[in-house]
Amino acid sequence: MLTRLSLALIASLLSCCSVVAQERLPEFNVPGQESITKPLEAMFQRHHSARTNCSLWDSWLPMSTMWPSIGDDPSARDCREFYRRVYLGREIDSSGYVTMNQHRGHAHPGGWPFPLWEQAGGAGWHFTVQHDPYREMMQMQTMDAKAVEFVGADAIEQSDRHGLQLTTRGETTSLTLPVRPFDSIVAPFVVIEWSSDKLANDAAVQLQWRHPDDSQFNAAQSIDVVRNSGLGGQYGAGLKLSVVPVYTHERWNGRIEQLRFTWTNQEPQRITIRNIHTATDSRHPITNALYVRGCCEYFGWTQDIDFLQQNIQRMRKAIQYSLDEFHVREEGAMLVTWPGHDGRAGFTRDAVGHKLMHHGHGVGNNYWDLLPFGHYDCYASIVEFDALQAMAKLEKAVAMHPEWELPTPSISSEQLRDIADNLKQRAGERFWDKDKGRFVACIDADGIAHDYGFTFLNLEAIYYNFATPQQAKQILRWIDGERIVSGDTSTGDDIYHWRFAPRATTKRNTDWYCWVWNNPESIAWGDQVQDGGAVLGFSYHDLMARLKMLGPDNAAGRLSEIAKWYAEIEAEGGYRAYYAKPGRGSLQGGGTPGGLGVDHEFFESILVPQVMLYGFLGFQPTMDGFAIDPQLPSSWPSLEVTRIAAVDHVIDVKAARDSVEVCFRKVGEQPLRIQLPSGSWVAIEGKASIDGDVMLINPADAPKLIRIEKQ
């Protein structure tokens, strides 16, 4: 994510629930392994409350926060209600794009808040800068409305509170903005924040432009403006946003000299305009997939049929959009053709090393917002594959439950699985570097593959089952230091230099960034998270990959090292106190630059303790119940995870070699269906029906303790 002193990240704290430890949380009980479980519980305490309505974390935070029942009266209600509101209210534009829902920015309002138009060399006319998060950073100045040429406007006023206000007069009102030249490549969109809802429904709104050689505006260089693009709810100003895709017009090219904004009137209306500015295309191609995954997580844990009845068509629209917009079926990969998302760097060097800036290129595509993933995008392909699988499971459950009364999908469960399988096979070949034995980040519009040893990318490929077993083995041998990749900066044991996680990258990167980050060589290796640093949360994917490919003993060994590190953190007073000592590394977060992401805006740190539930206990929500498949290390006689909110029950689940216990703290109203590991199981204590590998517990039987054993 990982902008040094990024206001986008700092301000994201404003839209997030603060991390406040609760007194009563789930416990991880493993006899004789308190040196692991106690630090892990302490980590859970520190991070468990993290939640945000920003799409970027949809795949990580809901799965981590919707199952823990907290407090003296154990419940997961708060987090569940939060995400229910978030997912029912998440803005999806008319085309089907799921918005980022981050704070106010100076880029596409449905995307990441930057690159700002100021950073791109675009143009902006801000009639007020009050409450703008970039006011100080960009030294913003209010645009004087007197410099605008008005036609059809009376009672023109300007204030810090409202910006520009005018009363319409006559059939047409127009604003000819002061001359501010810019290149069209850095301005694929123009954003207008205004009270467009005051206009008649049939009002014609247009944006015109002229080039330097044009003596006047003309109809051939104009585009219709949608009065309300349905975006920007997070802006909070009560105005509407018109997001104008000027890049789609064939005459939007070269140098743009001036803009004119016009609309037709009926009755006189008082109109407010806060700002007009150009915008980079800061949308992320993964928001749709992340939204679908988050919605599936919510439904899996809650079995909230009403939520599904309200939201299933929105989820289907999101999947349909990503398949069509990114040519998934045709290309067998996510092909991102949006302006600036071409996978090329935002700067290059000439023969003598001088930098050549390429404004408008290298726009970020994901969490790692300075890295120009794009064009044929491996990370986006992995995330899309996961969403397709999740949606396929949901659609299968929908088909099996006609009593849910949901409409028939346009893409069936079987079709979704076929698309996912094709994506995995073709993208898995396209992005795999056979010589280095790992996946590359992307293949840019020039056909160049970009690889800096992205450990997070490759570990997530294993976690999401995108990598084949053969690929997964090679990846882990590289990250474990057993296999040396020629040209890498970090090899062997140094890959785990930061102890809590592998370095995010293993090869120094001073060349492949968005243009806004154009002096990376000035920062030492390891002092930025995206260049040899590390992020705590993504150690979860490492642990889960090890569990899957190398077994529970290997994963437990890695977890033990993380627990040892965290025990030292706690003993010295927390992250900031620990890393204040020279030589230990530098923390990014809360306004400070650094190479290690563990606190503040790094909400995903909550992921690490989840390995106990999803990994070693193997407890997973399905679309019509739950599944358990314990993976216990040889030194763990048993594992118990307490306070699990399973649908409307609160249970403790304990697994040993050949037994499973379910203890009810709260008995809900819905039957509890749990899929068991293969084998013959019998109920030893309590009342439960077992049919093959499925156990059904009826709440009418007032269950307290169910113990089953494998025969």
ZAKE-342108 format. One record per residue (C-alpha): z, y, x. Coordinates in steps of 0.001 Angstrom, whole numbers, plus 524288, in hexadecimal, padded with zeros to 5 digits. Example, Ala and Ser with C-alpha at 12.3 -4.5 7.8 and 13.67 -1.06 7.14 Angstrom:
81E787EE6C8300C
81BE47FBDC83566
This chain:
800008000080000
80198806C880A03
7FFD08149E80BAF
8083D81B958154E
810558256480DD2
80858821E7801DB
80C4C82A497F66F
805BE820727ED9B
80FE6816A47F195
81B5E81FE07F1E4
81823824D47E463
8169A8170C7DF5A
825508167C7E019
8258B8202E7D50A
81EFE8167F7CBD8
8277680B227CFD4
834B0806687CBAA
83E0D808A67D6EB
843387FCD27DE16
851447FB3F7D9CC
858EB7EEFE7DCD5
85F377E8117D15B
86C1C7E0F07D211
867407D43C7CC5F
85A4C7CE687D0C6
854B27C0C77D215
85A7C7B8977DCFA
853E67AEF87E60D
85CEB7A37B7E863
859C4799DD7F342
86554792217F8A9
86706794C680729
85C5779F36807C2
864377AB778052C
85EAD7B1CF8117A
851C57B24080A1F
855F37B4117FC11
85FE07BF067FDDA
856D57C85D8053A
84C1F7C52F7FB7F
855067C8857F01D
858977D5407F6E8
84A2C7D8687F872
848677D57C7EA05
8536B7DEF47E6E0
84D117E9B07EEE3
83F817E8A07E900
8404B7E2087DBC0
83F017EE127D2F5
831C77F2747D80D
827CB7F4E07CD67
81C967FE497CB82
811F1800D97C195
807C7801F37CC63
7FDB57F6F17CC0D
7FE737F49D7DA99
80AE27EC777D981
8074C7E4E17CD25
805A67D8397D49A
812B17D8FD7DBC1
81D707E0187D45E
81CC27DA167C6B5
81DAD7CC3D7CC08
829997D07B7D3D1
831007D81D7C97C
82E6B7D1E37BC33
835FC7C5577BE9D
843157C9BE7C477
84DAD7CB017BA1A
856A97D5927BF22
863DD7DAE87BB5D
870227D5277B566
8687A7D2337A912
85CCE7CC547B020
84FBE7D1817AB8F
842297D4E67B082
83FAE7DD947A4C6
83E677EA9B7ABD1
833B87E6767B52F
82C8E7DED97AACA
82C947EA347A155
8282E7F32B7AC47
81C457EAE57AF80
8192F7E8907A140
818087F74079F67
8106A7F8AB7AC00
806417EE537A8DD
8045B7F21F79AB5
802DE8004C79ECD
7FB017FEDF7AB58
7EEE78075F7AA8E
7E2068000E7AA58
7D61B808D37A9DF
7CAB3806EB7A0A5
7C33B7FEC07AA8F
7CEA47F5737ACAF
7D40C7FA8E7B988
7E2DC7F94A7BA4D
7E8A8805AB7BFE6
7F1B3806687CB89
7FB8680ED27C422
800DF815467D052
8054E823717D075
7FCF182FB77CFB9
7F3148307E7DAB8
7E6D7837817DEFE
7DDDC82BD57DDED
7D94D823507D2A3
7E4AC823CD7C8F3
7E3348155B7C5F7
7E424811C77D442
7ECC4814197E011
7F0DE8226F7E16E
7E926824617EE01
7E061826A37F5A3
7E23B834577F07C
7D6A883D157EDED
7DC30845F27F88B
7DBCF83ABC8025D
7CE04837357FE47
7C882844DF7FF6A
7C632845FE7F0D4
7C9A38516D7E816
7D467854C77DE95
7D7CD85FBD7D554
7E64B85EA17D1F9
7EA7A8690F7C85F
7F897864FE7CA8C
7FEE685CEB7D531
80C1885BCE7CE9A
811E684E127CFBF
80660849467D7BC
80B7E83EFA7E172
801F9843B67EBDE
80529852137EA70
80C7E853507F749
80565848E37FF0B
7F81584F177FC85
7FD3585D1D7FBE7
7F69F85E747EEC1
7F30686BD87E9A6
7F14E86F457DB61
7E33E872247D787
7E21C87FFF7D258
7DB7787F2D7C519
7D58188C967C774
7CBF18861D7D0CC
7C65B87DD47C5BB
7BAB5882B17BDE5
7BDEF880A97AF78
7B4CC880A17A3D8
7B9CD87EF579602
7C81C880DF79971
7D25288AC97953D
7E0C388CF379804
7DFCD886EB7A58C
7ED33884E17AB86
7F2A587DA57B734
80080878F07B9C5
807BD86F827C286
80C4F867ED7B6B8
7FF45865AA7B00F
7F4968694A7B98E
7E8A986F877B334
7E8B28725F7A4A1
7DDC18784379C9A
7D94F879AB78E93
7CBB0874D678BB0
7C1B987E1F785CA
7B43387BAF78083
7AC4386F2C780BC
7AE2F86C1878F26
7B86C86E5C79986
7B56F86CF57A7F8
7BC8686E6F7B4DA
7B44A870957C0F3
7BD3186D627CC45
7BD12874C07D92C
7B3D886F887E391
7BA3F864A77EB7B
7B04985C267F283
7B31A84DBA7F4D3
7ABB48412A7F778
7A929838C87EB9A
7AD1782C7A7F302
7BB5C830CF7F35D
7BB4D8344C7E4F3
7B6DB828E57DC7F
7BF5482E117D164
7C34883B267CBD6
7D05D83B827C4C9
7D3B2845927BA66
7E18C846707B51A
7E13984E027A86E
7E4AE84E7A799F7
7D7DB8486B795C7
7DE22842FD78972
7DD70850C4783D5
7CE9B84FC4782EE
7C71F84A3577775
7C40783BC07784F
7B58083E897795A
7B6DC84929783AB
7ACD2847DD78E8C
7B2ED8492879C00
7AB09849C47A880
7ACB884BAB7B6FE
7A19D8523A7BE5F
79F67854277CCCE
7960485A867D609
7921F857F97E41B
79147862B37EE74
782988640E7EC43
783DB8655D7DD90
78367873537D8BC
789AD86FBB7CBD2
78F698649F7C3F0
7860885C007BC54
786D9851517B215
781A5846EE7BB5C
78E0B848237C361
79838845F47B8FC
7A03683AA07B3E7
7A752838557A72D
7B60F838E27A812
7BEF082FB97A090
7C98A8386679AE8
7D44882E6979D03
7D292823707A6D6
7DF3981D017A270
7E59381E717AFBD
7F0A8826237B5AA
7FC19822CC7ACFC
80456822F37B953
800E4831507BB87
80A46835827B0EB
80435842D27AE2C
8002283FE17A02C
7F1E9842C57A335
7E5F283A097A321
7DDDA835EA7AEB6
7CF28835E57AF3E
7CB1882D587BAA6
7BCB482FFD7BCC7
7B5138258F7C478
7AB7082F177CA53
7A7488251B7D4A4
79FE281DD87C9FB
79660829357C85F
78A388287D7D0DB
78A91837237D39A
7988D836D07D8A5
794D4836557E6F4
7951F83DE57F38C
79CCB84A797F421
7A2A084FCF7E789
7A41F85E877E715
7AA50861D77DA0D
7AF0C85C237CD11
7AE6E861037BF1F
7B66A85B507B3F7
7B1ED85D777A5E0
7B52D858FA7981D
7B15F85C1D78A29
7BAA6862187803B
7BD178629F771B0
7C97B869FB76E30
7CFFB8720C778F4
7D9E6869EC7806C
7E40486CAF78ACC
7E0248643979673
7E84F8612E7A27F
7E24C85CFF7AF6C
7EB9C859087BA23
7E1B8855837C48C
7D3FB8511A7C7CC
7D1B1849977D459
7C8B983FEA7DAD9
7CE2A832617DD56
7CC02826EA7E64A
7CACA819B27DFCA
7D886815227E2BC
7D87980A1F7D8D1
7DC867FCBC7DDBA
7D44A7F0FE7D9D4
7E0697E86A7D8C5
7E7CC7EF687CDEA
7E1AE7E7337C32E
7E54C7DA7D7C9C9
7F3107DF3A7CCAA
7F4DF7E3827BE9B
7F0A37D6447B96E
7F9CF7CF577C2DB
805267D8197BEE5
802A47D5E97B068
8020D7C73C7B291
80EF07C7C27B9EC
8152C7CF287AEC1
810727C58E7A494
813F17B9C97ACE0
8221F7BDF17AE09
823D37C3057A026
81A667BB6A79766
819107C83A78FFF
80E6B7C4E17861F
80E977D27F78038
80B877D81C78DAA
7FFFA7CEEF78ED6
7FB197D25078147
7FB207E0AD784F7
7F5DD7DF30792B4
7ED237D33879424
7E0A37DABB7915A
7E4417E4FE79B7B
7E6977DA4A7A577
7D97E7D42D7A22C
7D2DE7E15C7A362
7D9047E3187B0C8
7D3EC7D5F97B597
7C6767D8617AFD6
7C5967E5977B691
7C8FB7E0517C403
7BF557D51A7C2BB
7B4507DE327BEC7
7B74E7EA4F7C6D3
7B8CD7E2CF7D387
7ADF17D8D37D15E
7B73D7CD6D7D30F
7AEDE7C31B7CC7D
7A2687C7647D328
7A7D67C98B7E0CF
7B2EA7BFB87E148
7BB707CABE7E690
7C0867D8127E2C6
7B5987E17D7E648
7BAB37EF697E578
7AFBB7F9567E432
7B7D4805287E077
7B582811B57E83B
7BCB9811607F52F
7C0AA803137F3E1
7B62E7FE087FD05
7BF5C7F7E3806F6
7BAD380129811A2
7C46E80905819AC
7C6718175A816B5
7C37581AEB824CE
7BBF08156D83049
7BAB5818DE83EA2
7AE8981CDB845E2
7AA67817AF85320
7B4288203D85A5B
7BF6A81DAD85115
7BEDB829DD848B7
7C2758277E83A97
7B8B08297482FCE
7BF2382B598228C
7B949824EE8167D
7C02282B7680B33
7BEF7823AF7FEC5
7BE998166C80589
7C97180CA1807B0
7D0F280EEB7FB12
7DC0B8052D7F953
7DB247F9BA7F003
7E9017F4827EF35
7F7367F5B37F38E
7F2937F8178018E
7ED39805437FDA7
7E890809EB80B00
7E05B7FDD680DC0
7D2867FE3D80827
7D1EE7F1088019F
7C5A27F1B07F972
7B7D37ED1A7F684
7B9447DE4C7F782
7C8117DE967F6B9
7CFC17D27D7FA87
7DCFF7D7657F5FD
7D7A27DB597E8BF
7D1147CE0D7E79E
7DE037C71B7EA26
7E52A7CF2C7DFF0
7DA2F7CD527D616
7DA977BEA77D850
7E9107BE907D52A
7E7357C6897C8C3
7DC567BD987C413
7E50D7B1CE7C5EE
7F05E7B84D7BED3
7E7AE7BC717B392
7E1BC7AEDA7B2C6
7EF527A9017B113
7F28B7B2F17A6A6
7E5F07B08F79F26
7E87D7A1FA79FAA
7F5C87A42879983
7EFCD7AD2278F49
7E6157A28378B90
7F1207989F78A52
7F9417A1777817F
7F1637A604775B3
7FE447A9F876F67
7FE737B582778C9
7F34F7BB0877090
7EB8A7C0BE77BCC
7DCED7C39677B84
7D3837BA6C7825B
7D03A7BF0479029
7C2777C24279497
7C5327BB077A152
7CC127AE0479F95
7D65A7A80F7A848
7CC6079E7A7ADAA
7C2C57A9627B0B2
7CD357B1537B78C
7D0B27A59D7C003
7C2687A36D7C355
7C0E17B1A57C75E
7CD4D7B0C57CF83
7C8D77A4427D62D
7BBA77AA497D953
7C23D7B67D7DE9E
7CB3D7AE8E7E757
7C0437A6407ECBE
7B6697B1187EF64
7BFD07BBD87F38F
7C7927B21E7FB99
7BB5E7AF7F8037F
7B6AA7BD97803E9
7C3337C35380969
7C74F7B8378125B
7C58D7BABA820E7
7C3737AD1982659
7C53C7B16683470
7D23F7B82F83216
7D6E77AF0D82775
7DB237B98781DD6
7D62D7C21E812D7
7D0747CF8881588
7D4247DB6880D74
7C6A47DE678084A
7B8407DF1280B7D
7B37F7ED0C80AD1
7A6B97F27C805A0
7A0A37F0E981321
7A3F27E27381338
7AEE37E40281D35
7BB367DBDC81B74
7C8257E27381E9A
7D34C7DAA382450
7DFC37DF2482ADA
7E78E7D2D2828BB
7EC627D62281B17
7F7D97CCE481953
7FB1D7D1DF80BAD
7ED497CF3780706
7ED057C17780C64
7FA9B7BDC8807BB
7F78A7C2887FA0E
7EB167BA7A7FA93
7F3AB7AE7A7FC80
7FDB27B2C17F27A
7F37C7B4D07E7D5
7EC917A7EC7EAFF
7E07A7AF677EF33
7E0677A9077FCAA
7DCA079AC77FDD2
7E699791AB80430
7DE6E7919A81095
7DDDC7A069810F6
7EC667A17280E06
7EFD8798AD81973
7E7E07A0F7822DB
7EDE37AD7B81DA5
7FBC07A8A681F71
7F91A7A37482D16
7F4577B111830C1
7FFB97B85A82A62
809837AE9682FE3
804467B1A283D75
7FF3F7A3F084002
7F1277A88384023
7ECDF7B44784825
7E1EB7BCBF842C6
7DA587C31C84DC3
7DB037D1F184D88
7E7887D2EC845AC
7F1F87DC6884A3B
7FD0A7D3E58454C
7FD597C54984785
807457BA5184821
815687BDC18455A
8124F7CC4B84567
80C3E7CB12837D5
81A4C7CA23832CD
81F027D52583B8A
8253C7DBF482FD6
82CBE7CFA182BF3
82CC57D14D81D23
81E0D7CFA481B92
811C67CDF0823A1
80ACE7DA0E8282D
801B57DEF081D86
7F69C7DE8E82759
7F5217D7E08346F
7EA4E7E04A83A31
7EB707EEBA83D86
7E3947F71D8342D
7DF84804BD83858
7D24F8050C83196
7D281800258239D
7D90C809B981A5F
7D6358138280FC2
7D241820D08152A
7DF8E8268881185
7E5CE81DFB81C0D
7DD46821A88278D
7E678821C383334
7EC71814158331C
7EC27812D4841E1
7F6CD81D35842B0
80098813A283CDF
8054C8081A844D6
802707FA2184123
80CB17F59F8376D
810B58034283329
8087E802B9826CA
809D47F7D581CF2
7FB207F5C281C27
7F9A77F4F182AFC
802E27EADC83083
80E597EE59827C8
814027E5E381D03
817FA7E62B80EAE
823EF7DE7F80A73
81F1E7DAC97FCE6
813357D391801B5
81BBD7CA0380900
81C817C3817FBA6
80E437BF7B7FC9E
810DE7BA5180A47
81C3E7B21580569
8149E7ACE47F9D9
808DA7A9C280258
811857A23280BB4
817ED79AF480092
80AAE797177FB49
804437932380809
80F187901D811D5
819D378B59808E4
8278078FB0804EA
82DD678DA98123F
8243B796EF818AA
825D27A11B80DE9
834A379FF480E91
834347A23381D3A
82CBC7AEE681B50
835D77B2E581043
841857B07781918
83C1D7BA3F822F7
83A447C4608183F
848247C2168135A
84D877C3948211B
846487D07B8229D
84B1F7D5668157C
859317D1AB81879
858427DA9582454
852B87E55E81BAE
85E4E7E45981279
8681C7E3B281DA1
863067F0728236E
862CE7F824816C7
8552D7F62381163
847167F7F48156D
847CD8062081999
853E580460821EE
84E9C7F81482845
841567FDC082BC8
8470680AA483065
849D4803D283D3E
83ED7805608473F
836007F9E6849D6
837797F35683CA9
82BBC7F9938362C
829C2804E882CE5
82AB5804E581E21
820CA80AE081515
8257E80F65807EC
82B5881ABC80094
823A88249D8087B
824F181ED08160A
819AD818B681D9E
81B1B80B83823EB
8166B7FDCA825F9
81FBD7F61181D62
81FD37F62280E95
82C827F127808C6
8327F7FB747FFC7
82F89807857F79A
8218C806367F27D
820807F8437F76E
824D67F2F77EA4E
81EE07E5AE7ED30
82A3E7E2357F626
82FDE7DBCB7E9F8
825DB7D0F67EBE7
82CE47CA317F719
838607C45E7EF5F
82EB17BF1A7E561
82B867B3F37EE92
837F87AD567E9E0
8337C7ACF67DBB6
824C37AB9A7DCC1
824717A4577E998
82FB779B3A7ECA5
833E0799397DE75
825B3799617DA1C
8292179FB37CD21
81D697A6587C6E5
81A637ABD27B96A
80EAF7A5B87B2C7
807F67AB497A6EB
80F877A26C79DB0
81BDD79F4D7A53D
8202079D337B338
81DD5793C97BE58
826C078F347C933
822A5788867D5CC
82D7F7897D7E005
82A03789D47EE70
83706787F07F54C
838677885D80422
83E5877C2C80A24
84B267835280D1E
84CC3788657FF35
8539D77E747F671
850C0786CA7EA81
84CE4794637E618
8521F79BAD7DA66
84CAA7A8957D570
855317AEF07CB2D
852CF7B8C17C04B
844887B5B37BD9A
83FA47BC6B7B141
8366D7B2187ABD7
830597B77879F5C
83CAA7BB107978B
845E07B1CE79EB0
84DFF7B4517AADB
84F267A8267B337
853817A3447C06F
84A5E799357C65E
84ED278FC77D0E6
845D27863F7D7CF
8499177B1C7E0DB
84129770337E675
840147687A7D9E3
846BE770B87CFA7
8459877D8D7C865
85051784937C0F1
84E6C78F717B711
85AEB796917B370
85A597A03D7A824
861A37AD237A98A
85B077B20E79D31
853D77A9E779325
848597B0BF78CDD
840587AD57780F5
833C37A808786C5
831E1799F678B4C
831DE798CF79A0C
826A7790D679F87
8274678D1D7ADEC
81CC7785867B50E
8230477C627BF03
81DF1776C57CBC3
8163976A4B7C9FF
81E7C75E1C7C852
82753757867BE82
832AE760127BA0A
83E3175D1A7B12D
848B3765D27AB57
85613762537B0DE
85DFE76D2A7AA95
85B277760379F18
850AE774E7794CA
842757769B7989F
8360976F7079521
82D6F76B087A05D
81F4E7675C79E1D
818E8763737AACE
81AE276EED7B3E7
81EA0778C17A95A
82CA277B967A546
82F1A7829479869
83C577889C79575
83F1678C7F78765
8484D798257860A
84CEE7929877907
853F178827780FC
85C98792C4786F9
859D178E52794DB
8638D7913C79F94
86003788657AAED
853F377FE97AC06
853507769D7B77E
8478776E0A7B9DF
844FA7644B7C4A7
838E775E447CA4B
8387774F767C905
